Amino acid sequence: MKHPSVSIVLIVHNTAPWLNACLKSIAAQSFTDFDVVIVDVASNFETKRTLWRNARQLRRYRLITKLRNVGGAAAGNIGIREATGDYVFLMDSDDRLPPHAIGALHEAASRHSNDVTIGRSLSIVDGGVKTMRYRADLITWAKPLATTDLASHPELTMAPYYWGRLYRREMLLEQDVFMHPGRIFADRYFTCKALKASRRTEVISADCYYWRRDRGQDAESESITQRADSLLLMRDRVVGFAEVEALFHDPADAGILRYVRLSNLMRLFIHTRHLVDNEPTRRGLAEFVLPYARAFSLEEVASCDFLLARHKVQWYLIVNERWDDLLAFQQLAEPTPTEHAGRLHYGYHADIPGLPDELCTQYRYKIDPAEASYRPSTTPDGRGTVEVSARIPEGMAIEPLELLFKGSRPDRDLRAPLLDSRLERQSLSFSVGLPEGITPQAIPRLALAYICRGRYSTSPVVLSSPESAAATPADPHIAP
């Protein structure tokens, strides 16, 4: 039998409540030239029964069962080695795929011979599809791009997730790109090593993965990020950081290494913000977190574009072993910031004395709604486009990336990459190709997505629309 173009590696462990929905989303892919390598890691009976009953809806699959829980990293490695497709797509069995995910990734990967192709990811919370919680992760896939030089795009290393990406399998095998068995947070090392080995990496604009962030109230079914107060997880992160940073030891990688180190530090605060006041926590902070935090200078932390003010304050309290103040800081409500010279200043001094002033600031990443007008037009091939002229607040340095056509439900939102953009002082002009089903005369409410000083955010665009565009949207699910 001819080997498939893509092998989906599905890692299964005790995910019975969500497994059938996952399998259905795989079976519903518009692209069909794939097989599925299912690696079941010592799952409970209910999960195995769900798998046996529902795997048959897949066209081509192989089941590999491990009687011992070897961990997700080892399971992913097994799947990569057993895969026969030209490309490999890794997936967790409580997540879902949009219908065109594999097709969009494969089309880009095969057209340009990409080693790594990255799609966008969204979260599943309470059954709905929403934006990812950690907004900095969005920097990785915020802008469609293609590159043969990781050093010119270190932001690709920000999001650590192995899913939502298509990897050329031969590259993984030749460059020994695998996860460290036993490591809990194994995907950051894997993704960074793949990016470093990749001869060509492309980010596409399609949504390609729905990650289940909310798995209910059962503590046994929480994700590892939700169990953020565990000292084992804290130690695993710090050890993993050292492994990732070792990938970029060459002097030519100095710029990437600086970005990776600071983004590692930011991810560490996922744990410190969930601290509890007990002796094991303090011991863990002193043993695991303190040595890592002290590897950074005050200037390094204060000048980082994407660290929030609360991240910088936590870093300072850790390196000075002010554990009581650190624990108290977690309980503080975020004060209303004041703006100065394009940065936001937070008055944490009122509750936490002795903080360096520069650590209480962060680069501004929220702006008031821009005022804009637009002009619809049509390309020679019949596709609709919109030309937008916007006024933005004084002093804002923004890089427009795409338009978000806001739907009545998050999974109805449509994104369209910009065709071009021009920024002159407080005037921003850009044009955008409209998604299929949206005509130039049927423009819904828009939001402008942008990178602001290294941080992804969105802000509404208040449109002044011409009378000719006052028609009803073509898609009834898109809110006017």
Secondary structure, DSSP 8 states (H G I E B T S, - for coil): ----SEEEEEEESS-HHHHHHHHHHHHT-S---EEEEEEEES--HHHHHHHHHHGGGSSSEEEEEESS---HHHHHHHHHHH--SSEEEEEETT-B--TTHHHHHHHHHHHHT-SEEEEEEEEEETTEEE--SSGGGHHHHSS-EEES-GGG-GGGGS---STTEEEEHHHHHHTT----TT-SS-HHHHHHHHHHH-S-EEEEEEEEEEEE----S-GGG--TTTTTT-HHHHHHHHHHHHHHHHTT-SGGGHHHHHHHHHHHHHHHHHHHTT--SSHHHHHHIIIIIHHHHTTS-HHHHHT-SS--HHHHHHHHHHHTT-HHHHHHHHT------EEETTEEE--GGGTSTT--GGGGEEE------EEEEEEEEE-TTS-EEEEEEEE--TT--EEEEEEEE-BSSGGG-EEEEEEEEEEETTEEEEEEE--TT--TTB---EEEEEEETTEEEEEEEEEE--GGGBS--SSTTB--
